[in-house]
Amino acid sequence: MKIEINNRSIEVADGCKSLQQLLDSQSLSGPGLAVAVGNRVIPRQQWEATELSEGMKIVVIHAVCGG
């Protein structure tokens, strides 16, 4: 299935079913990470339960400290 992450279209492997699995497969993890699906922020506790679907639009933001 094809989805979009930060305006980049990617093909998702058949075994990748959840938002958490997708983030892991794209090496997107760690503290300071925020994820929105369809303009709705998904709490980290719901990443594993959030199922992927064709055409899903995901925005991933990394928070950075400093000045």
All heavy atoms as TSV, in Angstrom:
chain	resi	resn	atom	element	x	y	z
A	1	MET	N	N	0.843	-1.168	0.000
A	1	MET	CA	C	0.000	0.000	0.000
A	1	MET	C	C	0.893	1.236	0.000
A	1	MET	O	O	2.014	1.203	0.495
A	1	MET	CB	C	-0.952	-0.062	1.186
A	1	MET	CG	C	-0.577	0.746	2.400
A	1	MET	SD	S	-1.729	0.641	3.780
A	1	MET	CE	C	-1.194	-0.853	4.545
A	2	LYS	N	N	0.388	2.314	-0.538
A	2	LYS	CA	C	1.140	3.567	-0.565
A	2	LYS	C	C	0.570	4.527	0.467
A	2	LYS	O	O	-0.648	4.666	0.608
A	2	LYS	CB	C	1.049	4.219	-1.946
A	2	LYS	CG	C	1.881	3.526	-2.974
A	2	LYS	CD	C	1.931	4.316	-4.249
A	2	LYS	CE	C	2.830	3.575	-5.233
A	2	LYS	NZ	N	2.999	4.311	-6.474
A	3	ILE	N	N	1.482	5.157	1.189
A	3	ILE	CA	C	1.111	6.208	2.131
A	3	ILE	C	C	2.072	7.362	1.944
A	3	ILE	O	O	3.069	7.252	1.231
A	3	ILE	CB	C	1.122	5.716	3.593
A	3	ILE	CG1	C	2.524	5.299	3.986
A	3	ILE	CG2	C	0.153	4.591	3.812
A	3	ILE	CD1	C	2.681	5.172	5.463
A	4	GLU	N	N	1.795	8.460	2.606
A	4	GLU	CA	C	2.635	9.643	2.494
A	4	GLU	C	C	3.163	10.015	3.880
A	4	GLU	O	O	2.398	10.114	4.830
A	4	GLU	CB	C	1.779	10.784	1.944
A	4	GLU	CG	C	2.536	11.867	1.271
A	4	GLU	CD	C	1.601	12.869	0.634
A	4	GLU	OE1	O	1.106	12.591	-0.472
A	4	GLU	OE2	O	1.366	13.918	1.257
A	5	ILE	N	N	4.489	10.171	3.971
A	5	ILE	CA	C	5.114	10.641	5.204
A	5	ILE	C	C	5.850	11.928	4.872
A	5	ILE	O	O	6.737	11.938	4.014
A	5	ILE	CB	C	6.118	9.622	5.778
A	5	ILE	CG1	C	5.420	8.326	6.147
A	5	ILE	CG2	C	6.823	10.202	7.008
A	5	ILE	CD1	C	6.352	7.272	6.698
A	6	ASN	N	N	5.465	13.006	5.533
A	6	ASN	CA	C	6.082	14.325	5.311
A	6	ASN	C	C	6.170	14.645	3.814
A	6	ASN	O	O	7.221	15.002	3.296
A	6	ASN	CB	C	7.455	14.399	5.971
A	6	ASN	CG	C	7.365	14.340	7.484
A	6	ASN	OD1	O	6.288	14.435	8.056
A	6	ASN	ND2	N	8.486	14.171	8.134
A	7	ASN	N	N	5.048	14.484	3.126
A	7	ASN	CA	C	4.910	14.795	1.690
A	7	ASN	C	C	5.770	13.913	0.790
A	7	ASN	O	O	6.054	14.275	-0.348
A	7	ASN	CB	C	5.212	16.271	1.418
A	7	ASN	CG	C	4.216	17.181	2.089
A	7	ASN	OD1	O	3.021	16.911	2.078
A	7	ASN	ND2	N	4.690	18.250	2.681
A	8	ARG	N	N	6.197	12.752	1.293
A	8	ARG	CA	C	6.983	11.813	0.494
A	8	ARG	C	C	6.201	10.511	0.409
A	8	ARG	O	O	5.857	9.906	1.424
A	8	ARG	CB	C	8.341	11.579	1.172
A	8	ARG	CG	C	9.265	10.642	0.420
A	8	ARG	CD	C	10.611	10.526	1.118
A	8	ARG	NE	N	10.520	10.161	2.514
A	8	ARG	CZ	C	10.720	8.944	3.000
A	8	ARG	NH1	N	11.052	7.954	2.205
A	8	ARG	NH2	N	10.613	8.702	4.285
A	9	SER	N	N	5.903	10.088	-0.806
A	9	SER	CA	C	5.141	8.861	-1.009
A	9	SER	C	C	6.056	7.652	-0.844
A	9	SER	O	O	7.148	7.614	-1.391
A	9	SER	CB	C	4.536	8.865	-2.418
A	9	SER	OG	O	3.756	7.711	-2.604
A	10	ILE	N	N	5.592	6.672	-0.045
A	10	ILE	CA	C	6.371	5.452	0.142
A	10	ILE	C	C	5.458	4.235	-0.017
A	10	ILE	O	O	4.250	4.316	0.183
A	10	ILE	CB	C	7.080	5.392	1.515
A	10	ILE	CG1	C	6.074	5.327	2.656
A	10	ILE	CG2	C	8.029	6.547	1.704
A	10	ILE	CD1	C	6.694	4.953	3.977
A	11	GLU	N	N	6.067	3.129	-0.380
A	11	GLU	CA	C	5.364	1.852	-0.466
A	11	GLU	C	C	5.604	1.107	0.852
A	11	GLU	O	O	6.746	0.918	1.258
A	11	GLU	CB	C	5.905	1.038	-1.644
A	11	GLU	CG	C	5.159	-0.236	-1.911
A	11	GLU	CD	C	3.772	-0.020	-2.506
A	11	GLU	OE1	O	3.568	0.964	-3.245
A	11	GLU	OE2	O	2.894	-0.850	-2.205
A	12	VAL	N	N	4.527	0.701	1.504
A	12	VAL	CA	C	4.621	0.032	2.799
A	12	VAL	C	C	4.592	-1.472	2.590
A	12	VAL	O	O	3.768	-1.992	1.826
A	12	VAL	CB	C	3.456	0.467	3.709
A	12	VAL	CG1	C	3.514	-0.253	5.042
A	12	VAL	CG2	C	3.487	1.970	3.924
A	13	ALA	N	N	5.487	-2.190	3.267
A	13	ALA	CA	C	5.539	-3.653	3.183
A	13	ALA	C	C	4.238	-4.264	3.705
A	13	ALA	O	O	3.576	-3.696	4.589
A	13	ALA	CB	C	6.723	-4.168	3.993
A	14	ASP	N	N	3.884	-5.425	3.176
A	14	ASP	CA	C	2.638	-6.091	3.554
A	14	ASP	C	C	2.529	-6.362	5.053
A	14	ASP	O	O	1.456	-6.286	5.617
A	14	ASP	CB	C	2.487	-7.410	2.793
A	14	ASP	CG	C	2.203	-7.181	1.322
A	14	ASP	OD1	O	1.677	-6.107	0.969
A	14	ASP	OD2	O	2.504	-8.078	0.520
A	15	GLY	N	N	3.629	-6.683	5.702
A	15	GLY	CA	C	3.607	-7.002	7.127
A	15	GLY	C	C	3.488	-5.794	8.028
A	15	GLY	O	O	3.266	-5.926	9.222
A	16	CYS	N	N	3.608	-4.614	7.492
A	16	CYS	CA	C	3.559	-3.368	8.265
A	16	CYS	C	C	2.104	-2.925	8.378
A	16	CYS	O	O	1.509	-2.461	7.406
A	16	CYS	CB	C	4.421	-2.315	7.570
A	16	CYS	SG	S	4.684	-0.843	8.545
A	17	LYS	N	N	1.527	-3.081	9.562
A	17	LYS	CA	C	0.101	-2.814	9.744
A	17	LYS	C	C	-0.209	-1.622	10.637
A	17	LYS	O	O	-1.266	-1.027	10.534
A	17	LYS	CB	C	-0.592	-4.046	10.337
A	17	LYS	CG	C	-0.442	-5.291	9.515
A	17	LYS	CD	C	-1.250	-5.211	8.258
A	17	LYS	CE	C	-1.156	-6.539	7.505
A	17	LYS	NZ	N	-1.617	-6.421	6.154
A	18	SER	N	N	0.718	-1.271	11.551
A	18	SER	CA	C	0.423	-0.198	12.499
A	18	SER	C	C	1.354	0.995	12.303
A	18	SER	O	O	2.414	0.889	11.683
A	18	SER	CB	C	0.559	-0.704	13.939
A	18	SER	OG	O	1.926	-0.888	14.270
A	19	LEU	N	N	0.949	2.107	12.841
A	19	LEU	CA	C	1.759	3.317	12.794
A	19	LEU	C	C	3.112	3.076	13.461
A	19	LEU	O	O	4.152	3.486	12.938
A	19	LEU	CB	C	1.013	4.466	13.478
A	19	LEU	CG	C	1.698	5.825	13.515
A	19	LEU	CD1	C	2.008	6.325	12.114
A	19	LEU	CD2	C	0.837	6.822	14.262
A	20	GLN	N	N	3.136	2.368	14.576
A	20	GLN	CA	C	4.385	2.071	15.276
A	20	GLN	C	C	5.319	1.253	14.400
A	20	GLN	O	O	6.512	1.533	14.304
A	20	GLN	CB	C	4.115	1.327	16.588
A	20	GLN	CG	C	5.368	1.021	17.389
A	20	GLN	CD	C	6.039	2.275	17.911
A	20	GLN	OE1	O	5.435	3.014	18.685
A	20	GLN	NE2	N	7.271	2.532	17.511
A	21	GLN	N	N	4.799	0.228	13.730
A	21	GLN	CA	C	5.623	-0.596	12.847
A	21	GLN	C	C	6.182	0.234	11.694
A	21	GLN	O	O	7.337	0.065	11.304
A	21	GLN	CB	C	4.806	-1.766	12.295
A	21	GLN	CG	C	4.465	-2.799	13.332
A	21	GLN	CD	C	3.495	-3.850	12.813
A	21	GLN	OE1	O	2.742	-3.607	11.860
A	21	GLN	NE2	N	3.510	-5.014	13.435
A	22	LEU	N	N	5.376	1.147	11.170
A	22	LEU	CA	C	5.840	2.016	10.092
A	22	LEU	C	C	6.969	2.912	10.563
A	22	LEU	O	O	7.999	3.028	9.902
A	22	LEU	CB	C	4.687	2.865	9.561
A	22	LEU	CG	C	5.087	3.919	8.536
A	22	LEU	CD1	C	5.525	3.259	7.237
A	22	LEU	CD2	C	3.955	4.887	8.298
A	23	LEU	N	N	6.800	3.538	11.717
A	23	LEU	CA	C	7.839	4.425	12.256
A	23	LEU	C	C	9.126	3.649	12.500
A	23	LEU	O	O	10.216	4.129	12.168
A	23	LEU	CB	C	7.351	5.089	13.542
A	23	LEU	CG	C	6.164	6.049	13.376
A	23	LEU	CD1	C	5.651	6.491	14.735
A	23	LEU	CD2	C	6.521	7.235	12.509
A	24	ASP	N	N	9.011	2.442	13.034
A	24	ASP	CA	C	10.187	1.608	13.268
A	24	ASP	C	C	10.875	1.263	11.949
A	24	ASP	O	O	12.108	1.324	11.845
A	24	ASP	CB	C	9.811	0.322	14.009
A	24	ASP	CG	C	9.394	0.567	15.449
A	24	ASP	OD1	O	9.676	1.671	15.989
A	24	ASP	OD2	O	8.764	-0.332	16.032
A	25	SER	N	N	10.091	0.933	10.928
A	25	SER	CA	C	10.675	0.552	9.637
A	25	SER	C	C	11.369	1.722	8.947
A	25	SER	O	O	12.260	1.522	8.136
A	25	SER	CB	C	9.598	-0.032	8.713
A	25	SER	OG	O	8.755	0.981	8.201
A	26	GLN	N	N	10.976	2.938	9.287
A	26	GLN	CA	C	11.568	4.131	8.695
A	26	GLN	C	C	12.626	4.755	9.619
A	26	GLN	O	O	13.085	5.870	9.376
A	26	GLN	CB	C	10.484	5.175	8.396
A	26	GLN	CG	C	9.443	4.711	7.403
A	26	GLN	CD	C	10.023	4.482	6.027
A	26	GLN	OE1	O	10.683	5.355	5.476
A	26	GLN	NE2	N	9.801	3.299	5.482
A	27	SER	N	N	12.978	4.035	10.688
A	27	SER	CA	C	13.953	4.506	11.687
A	27	SER	C	C	13.544	5.849	12.289
A	27	SER	O	O	14.376	6.726	12.512
A	27	SER	CB	C	15.355	4.601	11.074
A	27	SER	OG	O	15.775	3.339	10.630
A	28	LEU	N	N	12.264	5.989	12.547
A	28	LEU	CA	C	11.731	7.197	13.178
A	28	LEU	C	C	11.281	6.825	14.583
A	28	LEU	O	O	10.202	6.266	14.773
A	28	LEU	CB	C	10.553	7.745	12.369
A	28	LEU	CG	C	10.873	8.222	10.967
A	28	LEU	CD1	C	9.595	8.475	10.178
A	28	LEU	CD2	C	11.728	9.471	11.018
A	29	SER	N	N	12.125	7.095	15.552
A	29	SER	CA	C	11.794	6.766	16.928
A	29	SER	C	C	12.553	7.673	17.866
A	29	SER	O	O	13.348	8.500	17.437
A	29	SER	CB	C	12.131	5.295	17.214
A	29	SER	OG	O	13.515	5.079	17.037
A	30	GLY	N	N	12.307	7.509	19.140
A	30	GLY	CA	C	13.025	8.261	20.154
A	30	GLY	C	C	12.174	9.349	20.777
A	30	GLY	O	O	11.051	9.617	20.346
A	31	PRO	N	N	12.731	9.987	21.788
A	31	PRO	CA	C	12.003	11.056	22.464
A	31	PRO	C	C	11.884	12.285	21.562
A	31	PRO	O	O	12.657	12.470	20.636
A	31	PRO	CB	C	12.875	11.360	23.685
A	31	PRO	CG	C	14.233	10.894	23.310
A	31	PRO	CD	C	14.042	9.749	22.362
A	32	GLY	N	N	10.887	13.114	21.846
A	32	GLY	CA	C	10.722	14.344	21.089
A	32	GLY	C	C	10.090	14.162	19.729
A	32	GLY	O	O	10.186	15.028	18.870
A	33	LEU	N	N	9.413	13.033	19.529
A	33	LEU	CA	C	8.789	12.750	18.241
A	33	LEU	C	C	7.281	12.959	18.370
A	33	LEU	O	O	6.654	12.472	19.306
A	33	LEU	CB	C	9.075	11.302	17.846
A	33	LEU	CG	C	8.832	10.902	16.409
A	33	LEU	CD1	C	9.842	11.586	15.497
A	33	LEU	CD2	C	8.949	9.405	16.260
A	34	ALA	N	N	6.706	13.704	17.434
A	34	ALA	CA	C	5.255	13.899	17.379
A	34	ALA	C	C	4.778	13.423	16.016
A	34	ALA	O	O	5.451	13.632	15.010
A	34	ALA	CB	C	4.905	15.363	17.587
A	35	VAL	N	N	3.607	12.775	16.010
A	35	VAL	CA	C	3.074	12.224	14.766
A	35	VAL	C	C	1.617	12.648	14.621
A	35	VAL	O	O	0.826	12.537	15.563
A	35	VAL	CB	C	3.171	10.678	14.757
A	35	VAL	CG1	C	2.599	10.113	13.479
A	35	VAL	CG2	C	4.611	10.231	14.949
A	36	ALA	N	N	1.292	13.118	13.415
A	36	ALA	CA	C	-0.092	13.479	13.097
A	36	ALA	C	C	-0.533	12.660	11.887
A	36	ALA	O	O	0.235	12.457	10.954
A	36	ALA	CB	C	-0.216	14.959	12.802
A	37	VAL	N	N	-1.759	12.205	11.937
A	37	VAL	CA	C	-2.355	11.486	10.814
A	37	VAL	C	C	-3.602	12.272	10.408
A	37	VAL	O	O	-4.503	12.472	11.226
A	37	VAL	CB	C	-2.741	10.041	11.200
A	37	VAL	CG1	C	-3.469	9.363	10.061
A	37	VAL	CG2	C	-1.509	9.247	11.604
A	38	GLY	N	N	-3.612	12.737	9.160
A	38	GLY	CA	C	-4.760	13.519	8.695
A	38	GLY	C	C	-5.034	14.732	9.554
A	38	GLY	O	O	-6.164	14.982	9.935
A	39	ASN	N	N	-3.985	15.461	9.922
A	39	ASN	CA	C	-4.074	16.690	10.729
A	39	ASN	C	C	-4.543	16.452	12.161
A	39	ASN	O	O	-4.979	17.379	12.835
A	39	ASN	CB	C	-4.978	17.733	10.055
A	39	ASN	CG	C	-4.398	18.226	8.760
A	39	ASN	OD1	O	-3.182	18.349	8.623
A	39	ASN	ND2	N	-5.247	18.505	7.795
A	40	ARG	N	N	-4.454	15.207	12.638
A	40	ARG	CA	C	-4.805	14.889	14.023
A	40	ARG	C	C	-3.604	14.258	14.701
A	40	ARG	O	O	-3.091	13.236	14.229
A	40	ARG	CB	C	-5.980	13.911	14.047
A	40	ARG	CG	C	-6.542	13.730	15.439
A	40	ARG	CD	C	-7.762	12.791	15.426
A	40	ARG	NE	N	-7.497	11.789	16.443
A	40	ARG	CZ	C	-7.341	10.502	16.224
A	40	ARG	NH1	N	-7.417	10.010	15.030
A	40	ARG	NH2	N	-7.097	9.679	17.214
A	41	VAL	N	N	-3.143	14.867	15.790
A	41	VAL	CA	C	-1.996	14.333	16.527
A	41	VAL	C	C	-2.404	13.017	17.177
A	41	VAL	O	O	-3.464	12.917	17.799
A	41	VAL	CB	C	-1.500	15.333	17.591
A	41	VAL	CG1	C	-0.395	14.723	18.452
A	41	VAL	CG2	C	-1.007	16.612	16.926
A	42	ILE	N	N	-1.535	12.016	17.000
A	42	ILE	CA	C	-1.782	10.693	17.583
A	42	ILE	C	C	-0.866	10.537	18.796
A	42	ILE	O	O	0.357	10.571	18.656
A	42	ILE	CB	C	-1.477	9.567	16.566
A	42	ILE	CG1	C	-2.244	9.782	15.259
A	42	ILE	CG2	C	-1.767	8.205	17.179
A	42	ILE	CD1	C	-3.742	9.734	15.390
A	43	PRO	N	N	-1.432	10.380	20.005
A	43	PRO	CA	C	-0.601	10.168	21.182
A	43	PRO	C	C	0.263	8.913	21.039
A	43	PRO	O	O	-0.169	7.921	20.441
A	43	PRO	CB	C	-1.607	9.990	22.324
A	43	PRO	CG	C	-2.870	10.610	21.820
A	43	PRO	CD	C	-2.855	10.397	20.331
A	44	ARG	N	N	1.462	8.965	21.568
A	44	ARG	CA	C	2.408	7.849	21.475
A	44	ARG	C	C	1.784	6.530	21.946
A	44	ARG	O	O	2.047	5.478	21.384
A	44	ARG	CB	C	3.651	8.165	22.305
A	44	ARG	CG	C	4.769	7.170	22.149
A	44	ARG	CD	C	5.999	7.579	22.948
A	44	ARG	NE	N	6.616	8.770	22.432
A	44	ARG	CZ	C	7.637	8.798	21.567
A	44	ARG	NH1	N	8.138	7.664	21.133
A	44	ARG	NH2	N	8.142	9.930	21.152
A	45	GLN	N	N	0.935	6.576	22.957
A	45	GLN	CA	C	0.304	5.361	23.484
A	45	GLN	C	C	-0.614	4.700	22.455
A	45	GLN	O	O	-0.957	3.527	22.584
A	45	GLN	CB	C	-0.519	5.671	24.746
A	45	GLN	CG	C	0.282	6.239	25.884
A	45	GLN	CD	C	0.380	7.774	25.809
A	45	GLN	OE1	O	0.173	8.386	24.770
A	45	GLN	NE2	N	0.730	8.390	26.925
A	46	GLN	N	N	-1.027	5.430	21.414
A	46	GLN	CA	C	-1.948	4.891	20.412
A	46	GLN	C	C	-1.251	4.495	19.111
A	46	GLN	O	O	-1.905	4.017	18.181
A	46	GLN	CB	C	-3.039	5.913	20.114
A	46	GLN	CG	C	-3.937	6.179	21.291
A	46	GLN	CD	C	-4.980	7.241	20.983
A	46	GLN	OE1	O	-5.147	7.666	19.845
A	46	GLN	NE2	N	-5.679	7.676	22.014
A	47	TRP	N	N	0.044	4.670	19.006
A	47	TRP	CA	C	0.762	4.363	17.766
A	47	TRP	C	C	0.612	2.903	17.364
A	47	TRP	O	O	0.413	2.607	16.199
A	47	TRP	CB	C	2.239	4.722	17.875
A	47	TRP	CG	C	2.506	6.196	17.938
A	47	TRP	CD1	C	1.592	7.211	17.879
A	47	TRP	CD2	C	3.772	6.821	18.082
A	47	TRP	NE1	N	2.221	8.433	17.978
A	47	TRP	CE2	C	3.556	8.218	18.108
A	47	TRP	CE3	C	5.064	6.345	18.208
A	47	TRP	CZ2	C	4.597	9.129	18.234
A	47	TRP	CZ3	C	6.099	7.258	18.339
A	47	TRP	CH2	C	5.870	8.639	18.348
A	48	GLU	N	N	0.712	1.982	18.319
A	48	GLU	CA	C	0.613	0.552	17.997
A	48	GLU	C	C	-0.805	0.184	17.564
A	48	GLU	O	O	-0.992	-0.673	16.705
A	48	GLU	CB	C	1.042	-0.304	19.191
A	48	GLU	CG	C	1.197	-1.774	18.874
A	48	GLU	CD	C	2.258	-2.071	17.815
A	48	GLU	OE1	O	3.381	-1.539	17.903
A	48	GLU	OE2	O	1.945	-2.839	16.887
A	49	ALA	N	N	-1.801	0.847	18.120
A	49	ALA	CA	C	-3.203	0.535	17.808
A	49	ALA	C	C	-3.707	1.263	16.558
A	49	ALA	O	O	-4.785	0.931	16.051
A	49	ALA	CB	C	-4.085	0.897	18.995
A	50	THR	N	N	-2.948	2.220	16.046
A	50	THR	CA	C	-3.375	2.979	14.864
A	50	THR	C	C	-3.014	2.196	13.603
A	50	THR	O	O	-1.846	2.005	13.288
A	50	THR	CB	C	-2.704	4.367	14.838
A	50	THR	OG1	O	-3.043	5.072	16.040
A	50	THR	CG2	C	-3.163	5.172	13.640
A	51	GLU	N	N	-4.037	1.720	12.917
A	51	GLU	CA	C	-3.840	0.906	11.718
A	51	GLU	C	C	-3.585	1.791	10.504
A	51	GLU	O	O	-4.173	2.859	10.365
A	51	GLU	CB	C	-5.054	0.029	11.465
A	51	GLU	CG	C	-5.249	-1.036	12.516
A	51	GLU	CD	C	-6.409	-1.956	12.189
A	51	GLU	OE1	O	-6.855	-2.006	11.038
A	51	GLU	OE2	O	-6.863	-2.635	13.123
A	52	LEU	N	N	-2.701	1.314	9.621
A	52	LEU	CA	C	-2.392	2.028	8.387
A	52	LEU	C	C	-3.457	1.738	7.346
A	52	LEU	O	O	-4.065	0.673	7.355
A	52	LEU	CB	C	-1.027	1.589	7.852
A	52	LEU	CG	C	0.161	1.793	8.780
A	52	LEU	CD1	C	1.429	1.272	8.117
A	52	LEU	CD2	C	0.325	3.254	9.148
A	53	SER	N	N	-3.664	2.700	6.440
A	53	SER	CA	C	-4.595	2.491	5.329
A	53	SER	C	C	-4.053	3.190	4.090
A	53	SER	O	O	-3.261	4.133	4.177
A	53	SER	CB	C	-5.989	3.011	5.686
A	53	SER	OG	O	-5.955	4.393	5.966
A	54	GLU	N	N	-4.482	2.719	2.951
A	54	GLU	CA	C	-4.045	3.253	1.661
A	54	GLU	C	C	-4.274	4.768	1.598
A	54	GLU	O	O	-5.332	5.269	1.972
A	54	GLU	CB	C	-4.830	2.571	0.535
A	54	GLU	CG	C	-4.453	3.014	-0.844
A	54	GLU	CD	C	-3.109	2.459	-1.310
A	54	GLU	OE1	O	-2.733	1.349	-0.897
A	54	GLU	OE2	O	-2.448	3.154	-2.089
A	55	GLY	N	N	-3.242	5.491	1.163
A	55	GLY	CA	C	-3.351	6.932	0.974
A	55	GLY	C	C	-3.233	7.765	2.240
A	55	GLY	O	O	-3.391	8.982	2.192
A	56	MET	N	N	-2.957	7.126	3.373
A	56	MET	CA	C	-2.845	7.838	4.643
A	56	MET	C	C	-1.757	8.909	4.543
A	56	MET	O	O	-0.709	8.676	3.962
A	56	MET	CB	C	-2.517	6.830	5.742
A	56	MET	CG	C	-2.519	7.372	7.136
A	56	MET	SD	S	-2.203	6.044	8.344
A	56	MET	CE	C	-3.868	5.591	8.759
A	57	LYS	N	N	-2.026	10.085	5.110
A	57	LYS	CA	C	-1.052	11.171	5.121
A	57	LYS	C	C	-0.563	11.383	6.553
A	57	LYS	O	O	-1.351	11.699	7.440
A	57	LYS	CB	C	-1.660	12.445	4.564
A	57	LYS	CG	C	-1.985	12.305	3.103
A	57	LYS	CD	C	-2.544	13.568	2.532
A	57	LYS	CE	C	-3.029	13.262	1.137
A	57	LYS	NZ	N	-2.490	14.036	0.118
A	58	ILE	N	N	0.740	11.184	6.742
A	58	ILE	CA	C	1.348	11.239	8.068
A	58	ILE	C	C	2.393	12.339	8.091
A	58	ILE	O	O	3.167	12.495	7.147
A	58	ILE	CB	C	2.007	9.878	8.393
A	58	ILE	CG1	C	0.954	8.770	8.357
A	58	ILE	CG2	C	2.722	9.922	9.731
A	58	ILE	CD1	C	1.523	7.375	8.398
A	59	VAL	N	N	2.389	13.098	9.181
A	59	VAL	CA	C	3.409	14.122	9.391
A	59	VAL	C	C	4.171	13.749	10.651
A	59	VAL	O	O	3.570	13.513	11.704
A	59	VAL	CB	C	2.784	15.531	9.536
A	59	VAL	CG1	C	3.848	16.559	9.862
A	59	VAL	CG2	C	2.041	15.909	8.271
A	60	VAL	N	N	5.493	13.686	10.537
A	60	VAL	CA	C	6.357	13.363	11.682
A	60	VAL	C	C	7.225	14.580	11.974
A	60	VAL	O	O	7.871	15.120	11.080
A	60	VAL	CB	C	7.251	12.139	11.368
A	60	VAL	CG1	C	8.151	11.826	12.540
A	60	VAL	CG2	C	6.396	10.931	11.015
A	61	ILE	N	N	7.222	14.998	13.251
A	61	ILE	CA	C	7.991	16.172	13.661
A	61	ILE	C	C	8.940	15.766	14.787
A	61	ILE	O	O	8.527	15.105	15.736
A	61	ILE	CB	C	7.055	17.287	14.157
A	61	ILE	CG1	C	6.095	17.695	13.032
A	61	ILE	CG2	C	7.838	18.470	14.671
A	61	ILE	CD1	C	4.978	18.576	13.479
A	62	HIS	N	N	10.198	16.170	14.661
A	62	HIS	CA	C	11.180	15.956	15.713
A	62	HIS	C	C	11.375	17.261	16.460
A	62	HIS	O	O	11.738	18.279	15.857
A	62	HIS	CB	C	12.545	15.545	15.121
A	62	HIS	CG	C	12.558	14.210	14.490
A	62	HIS	ND1	N	12.786	13.061	15.206
A	62	HIS	CD2	C	12.360	13.804	13.222
A	62	HIS	CE1	C	12.734	12.021	14.406
A	62	HIS	NE2	N	12.475	12.458	13.175
A	63	ALA	N	N	11.137	17.247	17.763
A	63	ALA	CA	C	11.387	18.435	18.584
A	63	ALA	C	C	12.894	18.541	18.843
A	63	ALA	O	O	13.568	17.538	19.072
A	63	ALA	CB	C	10.644	18.316	19.916
A	64	VAL	N	N	13.419	19.751	18.754
A	64	VAL	CA	C	14.840	19.996	18.940
A	64	VAL	C	C	15.019	21.084	19.994
A	64	VAL	O	O	14.372	22.124	19.926
A	64	VAL	CB	C	15.503	20.427	17.609
A	64	VAL	CG1	C	16.969	20.698	17.808
A	64	VAL	CG2	C	15.284	19.379	16.536
A	65	CYS	N	N	15.899	20.823	20.942
A	65	CYS	CA	C	16.197	21.819	21.974
A	65	CYS	C	C	17.387	22.673	21.530
A	65	CYS	O	O	18.223	22.231	20.763
A	65	CYS	CB	C	16.549	21.129	23.299
A	65	CYS	SG	S	15.165	20.248	24.009
A	66	GLY	N	N	17.450	23.849	22.040
A	66	GLY	CA	C	18.592	24.703	21.720
A	66	GLY	C	C	18.143	26.078	21.298
A	66	GLY	O	O	16.975	26.394	21.242
A	67	GLY	N	N	19.117	26.858	20.931
A	67	GLY	CA	C	18.760	28.229	20.580
A	67	GLY	C	C	19.476	28.720	19.381
A	67	GLY	O	O	20.002	28.100	18.553
